[in-house]
Amino acid sequence: MLLGRGNLVVRVLEAATSPVLTAVGAITPRLVPGVLVVVFAIAWLLAARVALFVAVSATGVRLSMG
């Protein structure tokens, strides 16, 4: 079983993403399925990245998003 529950990679990935999914799940209505919570988490992270870029750019620091 390559991607079973006992696999170290799966456990590390789950430990890394669990706090983000928990936070997004707390503000997402319970009617939304779990798969869409992952999509919302990605959207929130992208929005946070853009907001951080805009905030830093407003201070006069020059950054690239690439």
N, C-alpha and C positions, 0 to 999 in steps of 0.2 A: 504494500500500500504506500504509494509515493507521497500522497498529500493527506495522509490520515491525521487524526487529532493529536497523535503522539509526536508528529514530526516537529523538530526544533524550529524550522523556518516558519511553519504555520503558527506555532505558539508565540514566537517573537513578533510576527506581523500582527497577530491578534492583540498582543499586549501593547503594541505601539498605536493601534487604531482604536482600541476600546475607549480611551478617554474622550476622543473626538466624537465617536458615535454616541456615547452616553450623553455628552453635552448637547449634541444636535437632537437626539431623541427626547431630551427633556423639554425642548422648546417646540418640538414637532407634535401635532395632534396624534393621538393614539390610533386614529382611523387610517393613518398612512402606513402601508406595509414596510417591513424592514428593509427591503431592497431599495425603496425610494428614500429611506433615511440616509443610505449611503450616497445616493445622488445629491440629496440636499446637503450632506456634509461636504462633498466636493464643491458644490456651488458656494457654500459659505466660506470655505477656505480660499477659493478663487476671489471672492468678493473682499475678503480680508487682505489678500495680497495686493489687490488694486488699491484699496483704501490706505494701506501702509505706504505704497508707492506714492500716492497723491500727497499724503501727509509729509513724507520725507522730502518730496519735491517742493512742497510749499515752504520748506525751511531754506531752500536754496541749494541743497545738495544735489549734485548731478549723478543719477544712477541709470542703469539700463535694466530692462526687465528680462534680458536674455541670458 
